[in-house]
């Protein structure tokens, strides 16, 4: 039954090694950890008559430092560990990761999360991008709002934490928590069909200790088209640890790094490495430097990777809906817990007695283990299994509810 169904749907997977060139690796720049660089980009200032050619450049640098001095002081004295972007070379590298906005009115909005002093924010505005700045710390809001008043409508500042959008608990919420419906209405962003172009690019930095939790929250929302993903294919541009990046792109057979998040992100998104940067380039509050750096959980020479994660246009279809997405996430999470366990045993638990037929429909060995299945094959297996009358869907749904409750904040 399953092989006939697979034939009708044209489901075939070629088992081969991963294709070369799936990501772009840029060599990290060498920076000095004992210096704090400041953004010296253009501030739309015209030189006064009689000024020499070299004078305007010096004036702009001085004005940039003055404009951001208050915010830099706040960043230096921040009580909680954060990384701030102030290095001119790093800012240029980040700008290269965003496609030129040109003159198109449909260019996606860039949502910058926790801009802090606002060096990157100003650079994005100077490049012609329309920016939404979501800042968690209210101390940075005054300087960002002054920038907003001079941005001619290009910038919108909101007191909001991207990772506290749509809390699982119901009822009224207070900033920086916010419902996505409220945020999108404030920004005049409306829902678009899933296959449309990316309407919003989100730039954010994952905290070392919570990056897995935050990635899981995005996966739950993405596969079920909840939260910001109700509005279309939201693109994430994320700074994460190099260790976590290699886990996301790992392939079958790597029993250490190939995990549930690897399968789920690769099945749903195009994952591309845009840039790699030493942690020493980022400005951190003074109390967390030197010997205090261990509090952040970072190794002294650890790199951060800027990774672009773009949901695929063909993720959803009549054979794979957002309702199926939540069940698929749970299935993969359970299957990849033990990556050397037999896949047929897992399939038989969800669809009793049909595991062998499902494996044969995709020409997979009967004794294959869960850590040797490609993400595309897992998605095809799920589509076949979900149409089986024996599929124990209610059992999976109960487990999903328990899992979501345990991961809520």
DOVO-227058 format. One record per residue (C-alpha): residue in three letters; x, y negated, z negated. Coordinates in pm, whole numbers, plus 50000, padded with zeros to 5 digits. Layout:
BEGIN
AlaXYZ ...
***
This chain:
BEGIN
Unk500005000050000 Unk502744975849908 Unk504914982750213 Unk501944976750444 Unk501134944150265 Unk504754933150293 Unk504794941050664 Unk501684920350725 Unk503184890850542 Unk506504894650723 Unk508384897650398 Unk511974907850457 Unk515114898950266 Unk518654904350388 Unk520904913250099 Unk524134894850159 Unk526744873849987 Unk525874837749905 Unk526314813550193 Unk529294790950186 Unk528864753750170 Unk525764753349953 Unk527204726149734 Unk529594697049775 Unk532374695149519 Unk534034661449480 Unk537314660649295 Unk537174642548962 Unk538954609248935 Unk541714605248683 Unk540794579648418 Unk542304567948095 Unk540314577347788 Unk541704548247587 Unk540174520947802 Unk536604509447856 Unk535964496948209 Unk533184472648293 Unk531104470048606 Unk532304441548830 Unk529814444449113 Unk528144414849290 Unk525704393949090 Unk524324373549383 Unk526314342549277 Unk527424317849544 Unk530834301149513 Unk530904264249436 Unk532314240149696 Unk536054237449683 Unk536584271149518 Unk539444292249647 Unk538784326549796 Unk540104344149485 Unk538154323249235 Unk534624337649294 Unk535804373149224 Unk537254363148888 Unk534144343548800 Unk531864373048876 Unk533884395848651 Unk533734370748369 Unk529984365848416 Unk529414403548424 Unk531214407948093 Unk529284379047941 Unk525894391548064 Unk526494426347923 Unk528524417447613 Unk525574420247374 Unk524484453847516 Unk528084466647507 Unk528314457447140 Unk525144477347077 Unk526564506947269 Unk529774505847066 Unk527874505746738 Unk525164530946834 Unk524434554546545 Unk523504584046765 Unk525754601347016 Unk525154589347371 Unk527224585547686 Unk527084551947863 Unk528114545348222 Unk530364514648252 Unk533234526148479 Unk533154509348827 Unk534504540049009 Unk531934562848849 Unk529154538548937 Unk530284538749302 Unk530284576749305 Unk526744577749163 Unk525504552949424 Unk526864575249700 Unk524604603049575 Unk521484582949651 Unk520484580450016 Unk520594544450147 Unk517224528750091 Unk517394508050412 Unk514304487750496 Unk511724515650454 Unk508804506350234 Unk508394543250150 Unk511864546749995 Unk511564566149668 Unk511694547649337 Unk514714555249119 Unk513864562148756 Unk516974556548543 Unk516714572548200 Unk518484555847906 Unk520434529148101 Unk521784513547780 Unk523944483147874 Unk522544484248228 Unk525724484948441 Unk524374511948671 Unk520964495048670 Unk522464462948809 Unk524424482349071 Unk521274500149189 Unk519474466849217 Unk522384451649410 Unk522214481249651 Unk518554472949721 Unk516894500949527 Unk513644497249336 Unk514354508648980 Unk512344519248677 Unk514424518648356 Unk513194541548077 Unk515034532547758 Unk514644551847432 Unk516484527547203 Unk514474495547157 Unk517694476447075 Unk518644476947445 Unk515254464547566 Unk515874426747536 Unk518924426947767 Unk517174449948014 Unk514074428048013 Unk516244397548089 Unk517624416848384 Unk514044425048486 Unk513084388248487 Unk515854381048739 Unk515234411248963 Unk512404396849179 Unk510134426549116 Unk512794453249185 Unk513034464148821 Unk510474476548569 Unk511594482948210 Unk509604507247991 Unk510204517847630 Unk509994555247695 Unk511944587547652 Unk511784609247965 Unk512134640747755 Unk509194630747536 Unk506784625747823 Unk503614646447777 Unk504204661447431 Unk502424694547377 Unk500554680147080 Unk497334661847161 Unk496114627847049 Unk497574592947045 Unk501314589347096 Unk503644560547016 Unk506644548647221 Unk509054562447315 Unk506644591947361 Unk504214586947648 Unk501784605847869 Unk502824608748233 Unk499414596248347 Unk499934564148149 Unk503484559548275 Unk502654565748641 Unk499644542748625 Unk501864515348482 Unk504334520648767 Unk501604522749036 Unk502834557349142 Unk500084579549282 Unk499904616749353 Unk501114628549695 Unk500874663149859 Unk503614687049756 Unk505044689550109 Unk505434651750134 Unk508754633950095 Unk510224628749748 Unk508314599649586 Unk510584595649282 Unk514254601949205 Unk515074606048836 Unk518594599148709 Unk519344612948363 Unk522024627548142 Unk521474659647949 Unk522724662147593 Unk525164690747544 Unk523324706847254 Unk519854704947408 Unk520474708047780 Unk519094743447804 Unk515914733647616 Unk515434703347839 Unk515994723948156 Unk513424749248039 Unk510864721847984 Unk511424709848342 Unk511024745248476 Unk507714750748295 Unk506364717748429 Unk507714722948781 Unk506274757548842 Unk502864747548708 Unk502874712648866 Unk502364696248530 Unk503564663048389 Unk505514642248647 Unk505384670748902 Unk501654664648945 Unk502754634749153 Unk504884654149401 Unk508374668249447 Unk510224648249183 Unk513994649549243 Unk516334651948944 Unk519854637848955 Unk521334651748635 Unk524654649248456 Unk525184682948284 Unk528144702548154 Unk530184721348411 Unk529474753648224 Unk525724748748265 Unk526104739648632 Unk527904772348709 Unk525104791148535 Unk522494774148753 Unk524214783949079 Unk525494818448976 Unk524504847849194 Unk523384883749132 Unk526024906548987 Unk527494880248754 Unk526084895448436 Unk527484867448218 Unk526234836348399 Unk523324848948610 Unk520364841848386 Unk516664833448402 Unk517354796548465 Unk519594806448759 Unk516774825848922 Unk514064800048853 Unk515984769548973 Unk517354786649284 Unk513954800549380 Unk512234766749341 Unk514864740649426 Unk517824730849637 Unk520704725949394 Unk523654704749510 Unk526734692749328 Unk527284655749402 Unk530174647049174 Unk532334659248886 Unk533644635448620 Unk535744639348302 Unk533864631147982 Unk536624606247898 Unk535264582748168 Unk532014576747981 Unk531734551147703 Unk530734566647371 Unk529974548947041 Unk533104541846840 Unk532114564846552 Unk532134595046784 Unk535584589646937 Unk538904605746857 Unk538544631846584 Unk534814625246564 Unk534344637446925 Unk533794672946802 Unk530384661946671 Unk529134659747029 Unk530094695647096 Unk532424686147383 Unk535834699947459 Unk538414671747495 Unk538874676547872 Unk535404688947963 Unk533864677248291 Unk530314666348354 Unk528684675148684 Unk526204652648864 Unk523754677749010 Unk520914669649249 Unk517894692549203 Unk515224688949473 Unk512064710649465 Unk511484729749789 Unk508614720050018 Unk507594756550060 Unk507594765649690 Unk503804768149675 Unk501534786149920 Unk498294805849923 Unk500344835149794 Unk502054815249516 Unk500024788449341 Unk500814767049033 Unk498664791448834 Unk500974819448948 Unk503974797648866 Unk503544799448489 Unk503264837348498 Unk506314839748725 Unk508404819148481 Unk507534842348195 Unk508214873448404 Unk511684861548503 Unk512474851248147 Unk511654886248026 Unk513344904848311 Unk516654886048277 Unk516924889847899 Unk518854922247957 Unk520484919848298 Unk521654956148309 Unk518234971448246 Unk516424990548523 Unk514084968448724 Unk511634996848791 Unk510944999848418 Unk510094962848397 Unk507784964848699 Unk505984995448563 Unk505294976948238 Unk503384949848425 Unk501894971548699 Unk501855007548570 Unk502995033748820 Unk503655009549106 Unk507265000049044 Unk508735024449295 Unk506395013849576 Unk507184977049518 Unk510934983249531 Unk510625003649849 Unk508564976350016 Unk511644953849998 Unk514124981950066 Unk515594979149716 Unk517255008749543 Unk515095025849281 Unk517895023849023 Unk518744987049077 Unk519154965648764 Unk517534932048694 Unk520824912848718 Unk521344923349081 Unk518154908849234 Unk518254876649437 Unk515874848349340 Unk514024851149673 Unk513494888249615 Unk512044882049270 Unk509534857749419 Unk508514882849687 Unk508154910549430 Unk505924888249221 Unk503694879949518 Unk503264917049589 Unk502654925849225 Unk500164897349166 Unk497844913049426 Unk497854946549256 Unk494664955949071 Unk496824971648801 Unk498754939248730 Unk498394931848357 Unk497904894348395 Unk496164888948058 Unk499134903247868 Unk501474878948041 Unk499224848847979 Unk499074856147606 Unk502864857347590 Unk503164824547782 Unk500964806347531 Unk503094818747242 Unk506284808747424 Unk505064773547502 Unk503964768247142 Unk507374778747016 Unk509194754547250 Unk507004723947189 Unk508144693546991 
***
